[in-house]
């Protein structure tokens, strides 16, 4: 996985993005997970869950609060 300022992504061997999560800081200390994408070739392998966990870990490491507008992330947060 590659970590950027407010995005975590995974590329395949050709460099194509096959998984991605974004979490912009919408107000000081508040990060909103607003987008989760997993290519069909990776579905069913727990990749989306790993992305959300990585985003939550990164946000907490920064001392931020996690919110979500992405439906998958909302459900994940409720369950975890």
C-alpha positions in Angstrom: 0.0 0.0 0.0 1.1 3.5 -0.7 0.3 6.3 1.8 -0.2 9.9 0.7 -1.4 12.9 2.7 -5.1 11.9 2.7 -5.2 8.8 0.5 -4.0 5.2 0.7 -3.8 3.2 -2.5 -2.6 -0.1 -4.0 -1.4 -0.6 -7.5 -1.1 -3.8 -9.5 2.1 -4.8 -11.3 1.4 -2.5 -14.2 1.0 0.5 -12.0 -2.8 0.7 -12.3 -4.6 1.7 -9.1 -6.7 -1.3 -8.0 -7.7 -0.1 -4.5 -8.0 3.3 -2.9 -9.4 5.1 0.1 -9.6 8.9 0.6 -10.0 10.7 3.8 -9.8 14.5 3.5 -9.5 16.7 6.6 -12.8 18.6 6.5 -12.1 20.7 9.6 -9.2 20.8 12.0 -8.6 17.3 13.3 -11.7 15.8 11.6 -11.0 13.4 8.7 -13.9 12.1 6.6 -13.6 8.8 4.8 -15.5 9.7 1.6 -14.4 7.1 -1.0 -13.4 3.5 -1.0 -12.7 1.7 -4.3 -11.6 -1.9 -4.9 -11.2 -3.3 -8.4 -13.3 -6.3 -9.2 -10.1 -8.5 -9.4 -9.6 -8.0 -5.7 -13.1 -8.3 -4.4 -13.8 -10.8 -1.7 -10.3 -10.7 -0.4 -10.9 -8.3 2.5 -9.0 -5.4 0.7 -11.7 -2.8 1.5 -11.6 -3.7 5.2 -7.8 -3.4 5.2 -8.0 0.0 3.5 -10.5 1.3 6.1 -8.4 -0.1 9.0 -5.3 1.6 7.5 -7.1 4.9 7.1 -8.4 4.7 10.7 -5.0 3.9 12.0 -3.4 6.8 10.1 -6.1 9.3 11.2 -5.7 8.2 14.9 -1.9 8.4 14.5 -2.4 12.0 13.6 -4.6 12.6 16.6 -7.7 13.1 14.4 -11.3 12.1 14.7 -12.7 9.6 12.1 -16.0 10.3 10.3 -17.4 8.7 7.1 -19.7 9.5 4.3 -18.7 6.4 2.3 -21.4 3.8 2.8 -18.8 0.9 3.1 -16.7 2.8 5.7 -19.8 3.8 7.7 -20.9 0.2 8.0 -17.3 -0.9 8.8 -17.0 1.7 11.6 -20.3 0.6 13.1 -19.2 -3.1 13.1 -15.7 -2.4 14.5 
